[in-house]
């Protein structure tokens, strides 16, 4: 059977190309060996379920592993403690009775006692834990409990009571037998539940599980992880790809977000390879192939992007912060006590870098730009102007970037040249992106270079039919500042191995000279437009 890349559900090594998890298994195993209770809370489609499945196999020799998912429990199960206790016991009994699970080592008497308690239908949480204690005490190996999708239950009081009793047994483990280690997994931080809220509900700040150890193991992928996965693919298909180069490029776009990494690889393998321009495997597994996959990814509907749209709709404060970072160039100092920052980090949209809050990766950033711009495009004169003239900007399969810049200058001057309003830089940035979007839409991509995005300057990198264009946007602050900007752009072009770049300056001086010119700086040609 041919192995494939997978983004839907569990990954199995014999069926799917996947990152080697051995180093992570060793790190998590150390927490289990140390009898830790901990929570793996990561964003959606971050590989949590695959990690738990791999861990179950990894621990099986030395531990009895009871692995379940609360996603299989209906809401009715949490209506009272008797219903919950009975179903929890039955889930364990089904695991023990399933030959495929391979769970052995419990005494028959302890299993029968749990079965009798579940069958009676009157078992409360106290009785459930007594029977679980007997079960663990008579087992021939330490028992590890793993619960996936646990946050689907964390808004229910009966589950909070369950965690509270579990905590008491853990603290009293010298006197009462209980699970050797407990691992919960979900998006929300079950350690304190303060994020598990709904917009129409009161915040919960109770802490029923403050015994949880910190889980700091990185489940994201680095370049070496992606290299290992692509090397396995290359062994099967001999495409001739440059594994290190492609792994680095994929990580540049995704920052190692597992779903995004695998989805890009899947798109190259299943959608791009064999298409016009990519008939050779080596051509598909190239820089151009990765950029084509990113374009397809950004234009598709999937559960990850659906969840992003829902989250920022549910939490307007989060949407406001994302907008301010992207369009206003605002900087936010990372503070884990800031509820909005904590939400964005938990959902995977934000991350901490050098003590600043930044968008987690280029793919998310561009998707958010596209979302925000689409909300503003209807009726916007910049978008409409570019939409009407977009066919004139591509000649011979190449984007005429000089014409794009010139036409934007003319459009901006016509609309705002006589305005007495002092534009802030984010206004100009937003207007240029609204102008650019219909021109490259469906054929090209763009992203904002995070290292240069601030309230003074922004670099836009445009990928269009295999070519890259770098546009620096900034507010005019005098000739000396402008010369520094030209040198910065020249240095940036050198890093991108480009000979030509574009500089867009927004000048609000009364005596400004609107126009376009070409200059040489550091051996690079810069097409500069002042509006």
Secondary structure, DSSP 8 states (H G I E B T S, - for coil): ---B---SS---TTTB-----HHHHHHHHHHHHTT-EEEEE--TTSSHHHHHHHHHHHHTTTEEEEEEEGGGS-GGGGSSHHHHHHHHHHHHHHHHH-GGGT-----HHHHHHHHHHHHHS---HHHHHHHHHHHHHT-SSEEEEEEESGGGTTTSHHHHHHHHHHHHHHHTTTTS---SEEEEEESS-TTT-TT---TTS------TTTT-B------S--HHHHHHHHHHHHHHH-----HHHHHHHHHHHHTT-HHHHHHHHHHIIIIITTSTT--SHHHHSSHHHHHHHHHHHHHS--HHHHHHHHHHHH-HHHHHHHHHHHHS----B--TT-HHHHHHHHTTSEEEETTEEEES-HHHHHHHHHHHHHHHHTT-HHHHHHHHHGGGGEETTEE-HHHHHHHHHHHHHHHHTT--S---HHHHHHHHHHHHHHHHTTTEEEEE-GGG-SSSEEEEEEEETTEEEEEEEEE---HHHHHHHHHHHHHHHHHTT-SEEEEEEE---TT---EEEEEEETTEEEEEEE-
